[in-house]
Amino acid sequence: MSSTAATGPADRLGFKPGMVIQELGWDNDTDDELRVAIEDAIDADLVDSDYGNVVDAVILWWRNDDGDLVDGLVDALTDLVGGGAIWLLTPKVGRPGAVDPAEIAEAAPVAGLSQTTSAAVSKDWTAARLVAPKTPA
């Protein structure tokens, strides 16, 4: 595996050195290669829900049986800095725990978010970028 690849999964997520990235929903099925790539990109460890400070972005691992997606997204907003993004990581269609894209499209606005982009980030996981819409000052 070459480290000179111009666009690895962490690059596609827009993570840069110095960013603080909170990880929620980790379990034994998460993609460790992606986690390491993100930590390499930010040159730091991922932080968890006990971090207690604002974070630049959240990666939220979510499976179909994890409960109410709106609640999960609202919880993920707790430590997110204004203008930050939530990357919702879900199993790809056809994989165990896959989340219907329509469910994400319905849940995001209810949680006060809008989906801006999506990216394939590993062989088993896909990512949807969710942000709070800009509000007029």
C-alpha positions in Angstrom: 0.0 0.0 0.0 1.6 3.3 -1.1 1.5 6.3 1.1 2.1 8.6 -1.9 -1.4 8.3 -3.1 -2.8 11.8 -3.8 -6.3 11.2 -2.5 -6.6 8.6 0.2 -9.9 8.3 2.1 -8.9 10.7 4.8 -8.0 13.3 2.1 -11.4 12.8 0.5 -12.9 13.7 3.9 -10.9 16.9 4.0 -9.0 16.2 7.2 -5.8 18.2 7.7 -3.0 18.2 10.4 -4.1 19.9 13.6 -7.8 19.2 13.3 -9.6 17.6 16.2 -11.8 14.8 15.0 -14.3 13.1 17.3 -15.2 9.5 16.7 -18.7 8.2 17.8 -20.2 4.8 17.2 -17.0 2.8 17.2 -17.4 -0.9 17.3 -15.5 -4.0 16.3 -16.9 -3.7 12.7 -15.4 -0.3 12.0 -12.7 0.1 9.4 -9.3 0.3 11.3 -7.5 1.2 8.1 -9.7 4.2 7.6 -9.3 5.2 11.3 -5.5 5.0 11.0 -5.6 7.0 7.8 -7.6 9.7 9.5 -5.2 9.8 12.5 -2.3 10.0 10.1 -4.0 12.9 8.2 -4.6 14.9 11.4 -1.4 13.9 13.0 -3.2 13.1 16.2 -5.5 10.5 17.8 -9.2 10.6 17.3 -11.1 11.8 20.4 -14.2 10.2 21.9 -17.4 11.6 23.5 -15.6 12.3 26.7 -13.3 14.8 25.1 -15.1 17.8 26.6 -14.1 20.5 24.1 -15.1 21.6 20.7 -14.1 19.5 17.7 -13.6 20.4 14.0 -15.5 17.4 12.7 -17.2 14.2 13.8 -17.1 10.8 12.3 -20.2 8.9 13.2 -20.2 5.1 12.5 -23.9 4.2 12.1 -25.6 0.9 11.4 -29.3 0.2 10.6 -29.9 -1.3 14.1 -28.2 1.5 16.1 -31.4 3.2 16.9 -32.9 6.5 15.8 -30.7 8.3 13.3 -32.1 11.7 14.1 -31.1 11.2 17.8 -27.7 10.0 16.8 -27.1 13.1 14.6 -28.3 15.5 17.3 -26.0 13.8 19.8 -23.1 14.2 17.3 -23.7 17.9 17.2 -22.9 18.3 20.9 -19.2 19.2 20.6 -19.1 20.2 16.9 -17.7 23.7 16.3 -19.8 26.1 14.2 -19.1 25.3 10.5 -17.9 21.8 11.3 -19.1 18.7 9.5 -20.4 15.3 10.6 -19.2 12.5 8.4 -21.9 9.8 8.7 -20.2 6.5 8.0 -22.6 3.7 7.1 -22.1 0.2 5.8 -22.4 0.1 2.0 -25.6 -1.1 0.4 -25.8 -4.9 0.6 -23.6 -5.1 3.6 -25.0 -6.1 7.1 -26.3 -3.0 8.9 -26.6 -0.9 5.7 -28.7 2.3 6.1 -31.1 3.2 3.3 -29.9 6.5 1.8 -33.6 7.7 2.0 -33.4 7.4 5.7 -30.3 9.7 5.8 -32.1 12.1 3.5 -35.1 12.2 5.9 -33.1 12.3 9.2 -30.6 15.0 8.3 -33.0 17.9 8.0 -34.9 16.9 11.1 -31.6 17.1 13.0 -31.0 20.5 11.4 -28.4 19.3 8.9 -28.1 19.1 5.2 -26.2 16.5 3.2 -23.5 18.1 1.0 -21.6 15.2 -0.5 -20.8 11.5 -0.1 -17.7 9.5 -0.6 -16.7 5.8 -0.7 -14.1 5.6 2.1 -13.5 1.8 2.3 -14.6 -1.4 0.8 -17.4 -1.8 3.4 -18.3 1.8 4.4 -19.6 4.9 2.7 -19.6 8.4 4.1 -22.1 11.2 3.9 -21.0 14.8 4.8 -23.7 16.6 6.9 -23.5 20.2 7.8 -25.7 22.7 9.6 -27.1 25.1 6.9 -25.6 28.6 7.0 -27.9 30.9 8.8 -28.2 34.6 7.9 -26.4 36.8 10.5 
